[in-house]
Amino acid sequence: MTNSHQFNFANSFFRQLPEGYQHITATPLTNSHLIAYSKCAASLLDLPDDYVHSKEFLQIFSGQKIPQGGHHIAQVYAGHQFGYFVEQLGDGRSIFVGEAVNHQQQRFDIHLKGAGQTPYSRMGDGRAVLRSSIREFLASEAMAALDIPTTRALCLIGSDERVYRESVETGAIMTRLASSHIRFGNFEYFFHKNDKEALNKLADYCIEHHFPDCANQKQPYLQMFKAIVKSTAMLIAKWQAVGFCHGVMNTDNMSIVGLTIDYGPFAFMDDYQPGFICNHSDHGGRYAYEQQPGVGLWNLNALAHSFSNWLSKAQLSEALALYEPILVQHYLELMRDKMGFSRATDDNQVRHLLATFLKLTNHDKVDYTLAFRYLNQVFANDSQNQQCQQFITLFSHTDGITQWLEQYRQALQQQDDCCIKRHQAMDLCNPLYILRNYLAQQAIEQSEQGNHQEITKLHNILTTPFNEQSGCEQYAKAAPDWGKNLEITCSS
């Protein structure tokens, strides 16, 4: 068995931006043990399977040991939380270990979530509970498998540590990987402190390491801001297409490189509801599913203020104006693919059919994921096949969906593509398996009793979400009524 691993740490952010970090000491959990890990995420760090089960791996990722070349530090940032500016936030329960470079020269920040107090814990204990750690571990890898930009989850470490929230829970550490952990809030922190030197260092660092194509352009800061606008628009279009709700889209939870970051009270929609709110604490629905595109633009406007030292109001407006058309166009492309239409199909026709379909789905409270997955069973020239009838039975008002199907089939008949190829393409963009809240809850409840097998099983299923998997039929079903109304909070 491999007993050690030599990480190739670059730690460029830590070395170039010392103003944004403080050295700390992690506080290891009591009786730590490995609960689960992602083989795919481990490969990003060139970690072999046998090393994952070694003593050193457990020591490093439970916070007991700092690997050679690594550091335990916490970063500071600010942010708008539910629309209100907070001048200092930061890594309250997340500890940076190092920026590892793999054999492909890809860089990944390694963070331990739940490894104890930091200077930014704000009276908190710096711990994460097993419940929320399981959810983030599963969600991170599920989103990656859906081809949605996201932080990754390397491993989940359990313990006997008692953590006090609304009730007494068990503490855990989840290791998060990301190409960058820089957030909108990093820029906001230095801008509102009027620390121009640190702000300039941050911007120049980002151009060098994350937006190198902007470096040699006439206006590198403008081009970087445009790139952030574009990646944010593309990300949120993907969220909307798959029915994902983040739950806490504060600016400190927004990545400058367009990653889904900070999984708290997130959810994949069960029944299609445009006004769906996944966060129990979001009483006003600020971060409801249908509000996410608008919130993305609001957050970019907040970030724009931090770029005002370099860019004029006209330049910022020029960049922000890119957001809506990029988001709308990318969303339309994704939904076109989900419905099996070729690029030649008229945009207005696609919009009309999509809008009507979603209206019917909302009216009849149809499962969003299954509605699109079963749509693949509709053949252009056959309205009587049994599989088509299975799709229709998702709807309680069959007259409306039957009329819609007539229009849908007519549109399909105008295409020249092969029916088999269309079905295969639709299956590749309409998942059969998503991380439904009730499935996560079942895994959590079993794990809290010491049985972690369901975490591993669910993780394995979610890493291949588009393929039917033998013996996993129950994981592809719509949520039971009790599972559609679970209250998810920010408490972790």
C-alpha positions as CSV (number, residue, x, y, z in Angstrom):
1,M,0.0,0.0,0.0
2,T,1.2,3.5,-0.8
3,N,2.0,5.3,2.4
4,S,2.8,8.8,1.1
5,H,2.1,11.1,-1.8
6,Q,4.1,14.1,-3.0
7,F,1.8,16.9,-3.8
8,N,3.1,19.5,-6.3
9,F,2.0,22.7,-4.6
10,A,2.3,26.0,-6.4
11,N,0.3,28.1,-3.9
12,S,0.4,31.1,-6.3
13,F,-2.5,32.9,-4.7
14,F,-1.1,32.6,-1.2
15,R,2.3,33.8,-2.4
16,Q,1.1,36.7,-4.5
17,L,-1.8,38.0,-2.4
18,P,-0.8,37.8,1.3
19,E,-3.3,40.5,2.2
20,G,-6.1,38.1,1.6
21,Y,-5.1,35.3,3.9
22,Q,-4.3,34.5,7.5
23,H,-2.3,31.5,8.8
24,I,-4.3,29.3,11.1
25,T,-4.2,25.9,12.7
26,A,-6.8,23.4,11.8
27,T,-8.6,21.6,14.6
28,P,-8.9,17.9,13.8
29,L,-12.1,16.0,14.5
30,T,-12.3,13.3,17.2
31,N,-11.8,9.7,15.9
32,S,-11.8,10.7,12.2
33,H,-12.5,8.1,9.6
34,L,-13.1,8.0,5.8
35,I,-16.7,7.7,4.9
36,A,-16.6,8.1,1.1
37,Y,-14.5,9.5,-1.7
38,S,-14.7,10.4,-5.3
39,K,-12.4,8.4,-7.5
40,C,-12.9,10.9,-10.3
41,A,-12.0,13.9,-8.1
42,A,-9.0,12.0,-6.7
43,S,-7.7,11.6,-10.3
44,L,-7.7,15.4,-10.6
45,L,-4.9,15.3,-7.9
46,D,-3.2,12.2,-9.4
47,L,-4.1,10.3,-6.2
48,P,-4.1,6.5,-6.6
49,D,-6.8,4.4,-5.0
50,D,-4.5,2.8,-2.5
51,Y,-3.3,6.1,-1.2
52,V,-6.8,7.2,-0.5
53,H,-7.1,4.4,2.0
54,S,-3.7,5.2,3.6
55,K,-3.1,6.7,7.1
56,E,-1.5,9.8,5.6
57,F,-4.5,10.5,3.4
58,L,-6.8,10.4,6.5
59,Q,-4.4,12.6,8.5
60,I,-4.2,15.3,5.8
61,F,-7.8,15.5,4.9
62,S,-9.0,15.4,8.5
63,G,-6.7,18.3,9.3
64,Q,-4.3,16.4,11.5
65,K,-1.3,16.9,9.2
66,I,-0.1,19.5,6.7
67,P,1.4,18.0,3.6
68,Q,4.9,19.0,2.6
69,G,4.6,22.3,0.8
70,G,1.1,23.0,2.1
71,H,-0.3,25.6,4.5
72,H,-3.3,25.9,6.7
73,I,-4.7,29.4,5.9
74,A,-8.1,31.1,5.6
75,Q,-9.1,33.8,3.1
76,V,-11.1,36.9,3.7
77,Y,-13.8,38.4,1.5
78,A,-17.0,40.5,1.8
79,G,-20.3,40.0,0.2
80,H,-23.9,41.0,-0.3
81,Q,-26.1,38.6,1.7
82,F,-29.8,38.7,0.7
83,G,-29.1,42.1,-0.8
84,Y,-27.3,43.7,2.3
85,F,-23.6,44.4,2.2
86,V,-21.4,42.7,4.9
87,E,-17.9,44.2,4.9
88,Q,-16.1,41.2,6.2
89,L,-17.0,37.6,5.8
90,G,-14.4,34.9,4.9
91,D,-13.6,31.3,5.3
92,G,-15.4,30.7,8.6
93,R,-15.2,26.9,8.4
94,S,-13.1,26.3,5.3
95,I,-9.3,25.9,5.5
96,F,-7.0,26.2,2.5
97,V,-4.4,23.4,2.3
98,G,-2.6,24.2,-1.0
99,E,-2.9,24.8,-4.7
100,A,-2.0,21.5,-6.2
101,V,-0.7,21.1,-9.8
102,N,-1.4,17.8,-11.5
103,H,0.5,16.1,-14.3
104,Q,-1.6,17.9,-16.9
105,Q,-0.6,21.2,-15.3
106,Q,-4.1,21.8,-14.0
107,R,-4.4,23.7,-10.7
108,F,-6.8,22.9,-7.9
109,D,-7.2,24.7,-4.6
110,I,-7.7,22.2,-1.8
111,H,-10.1,23.3,1.0
112,L,-11.1,21.4,4.1
113,K,-14.7,22.4,5.1
114,G,-15.4,21.9,8.8
115,A,-11.8,21.8,10.1
116,G,-12.3,24.3,12.9
117,Q,-12.4,28.0,13.7
118,T,-10.7,30.7,11.7
119,P,-10.5,34.4,12.2
120,Y,-13.6,34.7,10.0
121,S,-15.8,32.2,11.9
122,R,-17.9,35.1,13.4
123,M,-18.6,33.4,16.7
124,G,-19.2,30.1,14.9
125,D,-17.4,26.8,15.8
126,G,-15.9,26.3,12.3
127,R,-17.4,22.9,12.1
128,A,-19.6,21.3,9.4
129,V,-22.2,18.7,10.3
130,L,-22.4,15.3,8.7
131,R,-25.8,16.1,7.2
132,S,-24.7,19.1,5.1
133,S,-21.3,17.5,4.2
134,I,-23.1,14.5,2.7
135,R,-25.3,16.8,0.7
136,E,-22.3,18.8,-0.7
137,F,-20.3,15.7,-1.4
138,L,-23.1,14.1,-3.5
139,A,-24.2,17.4,-5.1
140,S,-20.7,18.4,-6.2
141,E,-20.0,15.2,-8.1
142,A,-23.6,14.9,-9.4
143,M,-23.3,18.4,-10.9
144,A,-19.9,17.5,-12.5
145,A,-21.5,14.5,-14.1
146,L,-24.2,16.7,-15.5
147,D,-21.5,18.8,-17.1
148,I,-22.3,21.9,-15.0
149,P,-19.3,23.8,-13.8
150,T,-18.8,23.2,-10.1
151,T,-16.4,22.8,-7.3
152,R,-15.5,19.1,-6.8
153,A,-15.7,16.9,-3.7
154,L,-12.7,14.7,-3.0
155,C,-13.7,13.0,0.2
156,L,-16.0,12.9,3.2
157,I,-14.4,12.4,6.6
158,G,-16.6,11.4,9.6
159,S,-16.0,11.5,13.3
160,D,-17.4,11.1,16.8
161,E,-17.3,14.9,17.3
162,R,-20.5,16.4,18.7
163,V,-21.6,19.6,17.0
164,Y,-24.4,21.8,18.3
165,R,-26.9,23.3,15.9
166,E,-30.7,23.2,16.3
167,S,-29.9,19.8,17.8
168,V,-26.8,17.8,18.6
169,E,-25.2,16.4,15.4
170,T,-22.1,14.7,14.2
171,G,-19.2,16.7,12.8
172,A,-17.6,16.0,9.5
173,I,-15.0,17.4,7.0
174,M,-15.6,17.6,3.3
175,T,-12.7,18.3,1.1
176,R,-13.5,20.7,-1.8
177,L,-11.4,21.2,-4.9
178,A,-11.7,24.2,-7.3
179,S,-9.7,25.7,-10.0
180,S,-10.2,28.9,-8.0
181,H,-11.9,29.9,-4.8
182,I,-11.9,33.6,-5.7
183,R,-15.4,35.0,-5.4
184,F,-17.1,38.3,-6.2
185,G,-16.7,39.0,-2.5
186,N,-12.9,39.0,-2.7
187,F,-13.1,42.1,-5.0
188,E,-15.8,43.7,-2.9
189,Y,-13.7,43.3,0.3
190,F,-10.7,45.3,-1.0
191,F,-12.8,47.8,-3.0
192,H,-14.9,48.8,0.0
193,K,-11.8,49.0,2.2
194,N,-10.4,51.3,-0.4
195,D,-7.3,49.2,-0.5
196,K,-6.4,49.9,-4.1
197,E,-3.0,48.3,-3.9
198,A,-4.5,44.9,-2.8
199,L,-7.4,45.3,-5.3
200,N,-4.9,45.8,-8.1
201,K,-2.9,42.8,-7.1
202,L,-6.0,40.7,-7.0
203,A,-7.1,41.8,-10.5
204,D,-3.7,41.3,-11.9
205,Y,-3.4,37.8,-10.3
206,C,-6.8,36.8,-11.8
207,I,-5.7,38.0,-15.3
208,E,-2.4,36.1,-15.0
209,H,-3.9,32.8,-13.7
210,H,-7.5,32.7,-14.7
211,F,-8.0,35.0,-17.7
212,P,-4.6,34.9,-19.5
213,D,-6.2,35.6,-22.9
214,C,-7.1,39.1,-21.5
215,A,-3.5,40.0,-20.6
216,N,-2.4,41.2,-24.0
217,Q,-5.6,43.0,-25.0
218,K,-5.9,46.7,-25.0
219,Q,-8.3,46.8,-22.0
220,P,-7.5,43.6,-19.9
221,Y,-9.7,44.6,-17.0
222,L,-12.7,45.2,-19.3
223,Q,-12.1,41.9,-21.1
224,M,-11.8,40.0,-17.7
225,F,-15.1,41.5,-16.5
226,K,-16.8,40.6,-19.8
227,A,-15.5,37.0,-19.3
228,I,-16.9,36.9,-15.8
229,V,-20.3,38.1,-17.1
230,K,-20.3,35.5,-19.8
231,S,-19.3,32.6,-17.6
232,T,-21.9,33.6,-15.0
233,A,-24.6,33.8,-17.6
234,M,-23.7,30.4,-19.0
235,L,-23.7,28.8,-15.6
236,I,-27.1,30.1,-14.6
237,A,-28.5,29.0,-18.0
238,K,-27.3,25.5,-17.2
239,W,-28.9,25.6,-13.7
240,Q,-32.2,26.7,-15.2
241,A,-32.1,24.0,-17.8
242,V,-31.5,21.1,-15.3
243,G,-33.9,22.5,-12.7
244,F,-31.2,23.3,-10.1
245,C,-31.8,25.8,-7.4
246,H,-28.8,27.2,-5.5
247,G,-30.7,28.7,-2.6
248,V,-28.1,31.3,-1.4
249,M,-26.9,33.3,-4.3
250,N,-25.1,35.9,-2.2
251,T,-22.1,37.6,-3.9
252,D,-19.7,35.8,-1.6
253,N,-21.1,32.5,-3.1
254,M,-20.4,33.6,-6.7
255,S,-17.3,32.3,-8.4
256,I,-15.3,34.6,-10.7
257,V,-14.6,31.6,-13.0
258,G,-18.2,30.5,-13.2
259,L,-18.3,27.5,-10.9
260,T,-21.2,26.4,-8.7
261,I,-19.8,27.0,-5.2
262,D,-21.0,26.7,-1.6
263,Y,-23.8,24.1,-1.6
264,G,-26.1,24.9,1.2
265,P,-29.9,24.7,1.0
266,F,-29.8,23.7,-2.7
267,A,-32.3,21.5,-4.5
268,F,-33.1,20.0,-7.8
269,M,-36.8,20.6,-8.5
270,D,-39.2,17.7,-8.3
271,D,-42.5,19.1,-9.6
272,Y,-41.9,22.0,-12.0
273,Q,-42.7,25.2,-10.1
274,P,-41.2,28.5,-11.4
275,G,-41.5,30.0,-8.0
276,F,-39.9,27.1,-6.2
277,I,-37.9,28.2,-3.0
278,C,-35.4,25.6,-1.7
279,N,-34.1,27.6,1.2
280,H,-36.3,27.5,4.3
281,S,-34.8,30.8,5.4
282,D,-35.6,32.6,2.2
283,H,-39.0,33.9,3.3
284,G,-39.3,36.5,0.5
285,G,-38.3,34.2,-2.3
286,R,-35.3,36.3,-3.3
287,Y,-33.5,33.2,-4.5
288,A,-36.4,31.2,-6.0
289,Y,-35.8,29.2,-9.1
290,E,-37.3,31.8,-11.5
291,Q,-35.4,34.6,-9.8
292,Q,-31.9,33.1,-10.3
293,P,-31.2,34.7,-13.7
294,G,-32.1,38.2,-12.3
295,V,-30.1,37.6,-9.2
296,G,-27.1,36.7,-11.3
297,L,-27.3,40.1,-13.0
298,W,-27.8,41.9,-9.7
299,N,-24.7,40.2,-8.3
300,L,-22.7,41.2,-11.4
301,N,-23.8,44.8,-10.9
302,A,-22.5,44.6,-7.3
303,L,-19.2,43.3,-8.7
304,A,-19.1,46.0,-11.3
305,H,-18.7,48.6,-8.5
306,S,-15.4,46.9,-7.6
307,F,-14.2,47.3,-11.2
308,S,-15.0,51.0,-11.2
309,N,-11.4,52.0,-10.4
310,W,-10.4,50.7,-13.8
311,L,-13.5,50.9,-15.9
312,S,-15.9,53.7,-16.8
313,K,-19.6,53.5,-16.2
314,A,-20.1,53.1,-20.0
315,Q,-17.6,50.2,-20.1
316,L,-19.3,48.5,-17.2
317,S,-22.7,48.9,-18.8
318,E,-21.3,47.5,-22.1
319,A,-20.1,44.4,-20.3
320,L,-23.3,43.9,-18.2
321,A,-25.4,44.3,-21.4
322,L,-23.9,41.0,-22.5
323,Y,-25.5,39.0,-19.7
324,E,-29.1,38.7,-20.8
325,P,-28.6,37.7,-24.4
326,I,-25.9,35.2,-23.6
327,L,-28.0,33.6,-20.9
328,V,-31.2,33.5,-23.0
329,Q,-29.4,32.1,-26.0
330,H,-27.5,29.4,-24.1
331,Y,-30.7,28.4,-22.2
332,L,-32.6,28.2,-25.6
333,E,-29.8,26.0,-27.0
334,L,-29.9,23.7,-24.0
335,M,-33.7,23.4,-24.0
336,R,-33.6,22.9,-27.8
337,D,-31.4,19.9,-27.2
338,K,-33.5,18.6,-24.4
339,M,-36.6,18.7,-26.7
340,G,-34.7,17.0,-29.6
341,F,-34.8,19.9,-32.0
342,S,-32.0,20.5,-34.5
343,R,-30.2,23.8,-34.8
344,A,-32.2,24.5,-38.0
345,T,-35.5,24.6,-36.1
346,D,-36.9,28.1,-35.9
347,D,-36.2,29.8,-32.6
348,N,-39.7,31.2,-32.3
349,Q,-41.2,27.8,-32.8
350,V,-38.9,26.3,-30.1
351,R,-39.8,29.1,-27.7
352,H,-43.5,28.7,-28.2
353,L,-43.4,24.9,-27.8
354,L,-41.2,25.2,-24.7
355,A,-43.3,27.9,-23.0
356,T,-46.5,25.9,-23.6
357,F,-44.9,22.7,-22.4
358,L,-43.6,24.3,-19.2
359,K,-47.0,25.9,-18.6
360,L,-48.7,22.5,-18.8
361,T,-46.0,20.9,-16.6
362,N,-46.5,23.5,-14.0
363,H,-50.3,23.3,-14.1
364,D,-50.3,19.6,-13.6
365,K,-47.4,19.5,-11.1
366,V,-45.4,17.2,-13.3
367,D,-41.9,16.1,-12.3
368,Y,-39.5,18.3,-14.2
369,T,-36.8,15.8,-14.8
370,L,-39.1,12.9,-15.9
371,A,-41.1,15.2,-18.1
372,F,-38.1,15.8,-20.4
373,R,-36.7,12.3,-20.0
374,Y,-40.0,10.7,-21.0
375,L,-40.4,13.2,-23.9
376,N,-37.9,11.1,-25.7
377,Q,-40.5,8.3,-25.9
378,V,-42.6,10.4,-28.3
379,F,-42.1,9.4,-31.9
380,A,-42.8,11.8,-34.7
381,N,-45.1,9.5,-36.6
382,D,-46.7,7.4,-33.9
383,S,-49.1,8.7,-31.3
384,Q,-50.4,5.3,-30.1
385,N,-47.2,3.6,-28.9
386,Q,-47.2,2.4,-25.3
387,Q,-44.1,4.5,-24.3
388,C,-45.8,7.7,-25.5
389,Q,-48.8,6.9,-23.4
390,Q,-46.5,6.6,-20.4
391,F,-45.4,10.1,-21.1
392,I,-49.0,11.4,-21.3
393,T,-49.9,9.7,-18.0
394,L,-47.5,12.1,-16.2
395,F,-50.2,14.8,-16.8
396,S,-53.5,14.9,-15.0
397,H,-55.1,16.9,-17.8
398,T,-54.5,14.8,-20.9
399,D,-56.3,17.1,-23.4
400,G,-53.8,19.9,-23.1
401,I,-50.7,17.7,-23.4
402,T,-52.3,15.8,-26.3
403,Q,-52.9,19.0,-28.2
404,W,-49.3,20.1,-27.5
405,L,-48.0,16.7,-28.7
406,E,-49.6,17.3,-32.1
407,Q,-47.7,20.5,-32.5
408,Y,-44.5,18.9,-31.2
409,R,-44.8,16.1,-33.7
410,Q,-45.4,18.4,-36.6
411,A,-42.2,20.3,-35.6
412,L,-40.2,17.0,-35.4
413,Q,-41.5,15.9,-38.8
414,Q,-39.9,19.1,-40.4
415,Q,-36.5,17.8,-39.3
416,D,-34.3,15.6,-41.5
417,D,-32.4,13.9,-38.6
418,C,-32.6,10.2,-37.9
419,C,-35.1,9.3,-35.2
420,I,-32.7,6.9,-33.5
421,K,-30.0,9.6,-33.4
422,R,-32.4,12.1,-32.0
423,H,-33.4,9.8,-29.2
424,Q,-29.7,9.1,-28.4
425,A,-29.0,12.8,-28.3
426,M,-31.9,13.5,-26.1
427,D,-30.8,10.8,-23.6
428,L,-27.4,12.5,-23.4
429,C,-28.9,15.8,-22.2
430,N,-31.9,14.7,-20.1
431,P,-30.8,12.9,-17.0
432,L,-32.6,10.0,-15.5
433,Y,-31.0,10.3,-12.1
434,I,-30.7,13.5,-10.1
435,L,-29.9,14.2,-6.4
436,R,-33.5,14.5,-5.1
437,N,-33.7,15.8,-1.6
438,Y,-35.4,12.7,-0.3
439,L,-32.7,10.5,-1.7
440,A,-30.1,12.6,0.0
441,Q,-32.1,12.5,3.2
442,Q,-32.3,8.7,3.2
443,A,-28.6,8.5,2.8
444,I,-28.1,11.0,5.6
445,E,-30.3,9.1,8.0
446,Q,-28.6,5.8,7.4
447,S,-25.2,7.4,7.7
448,E,-26.1,9.0,11.0
449,Q,-26.8,5.5,12.2
450,G,-23.3,4.3,11.1
451,N,-24.3,2.8,7.7
452,H,-22.5,4.7,4.9
453,Q,-23.3,2.3,2.1
454,E,-26.1,4.4,0.7
455,I,-23.8,7.4,0.2
456,T,-21.5,5.3,-2.0
457,K,-24.3,3.8,-3.9
458,L,-26.0,7.1,-4.6
459,H,-22.7,8.7,-5.5
460,N,-22.0,5.9,-8.1
461,I,-25.5,6.3,-9.6
462,L,-25.3,10.1,-9.9
463,T,-21.9,9.9,-11.7
464,T,-23.6,8.3,-14.7
465,P,-26.9,10.2,-14.6
466,F,-27.9,9.7,-18.3
467,N,-27.7,5.9,-18.5
468,E,-30.2,3.4,-17.3
469,Q,-28.7,1.4,-14.5
470,S,-29.9,-2.1,-13.7
471,G,-31.4,-2.5,-10.3
472,C,-31.7,1.3,-9.8
473,E,-35.2,1.9,-10.9
474,Q,-36.3,3.3,-7.6
475,Y,-33.7,6.1,-7.9
476,A,-35.3,7.2,-11.2
477,K,-38.8,7.6,-9.8
478,A,-40.5,10.9,-8.9
479,A,-40.2,11.9,-5.3
480,P,-43.0,10.7,-3.0
481,D,-45.2,13.5,-1.6
482,W,-43.4,13.5,1.7
483,G,-40.1,13.9,-0.1
484,K,-41.2,17.0,-2.1
485,N,-41.6,19.2,0.9
486,L,-38.4,18.7,2.9
487,E,-37.2,21.9,4.6
488,I,-33.6,22.6,3.9
489,T,-31.8,25.4,5.9
490,C,-28.4,27.1,5.8
491,S,-27.5,25.6,9.1
492,S,-24.5,23.3,8.6
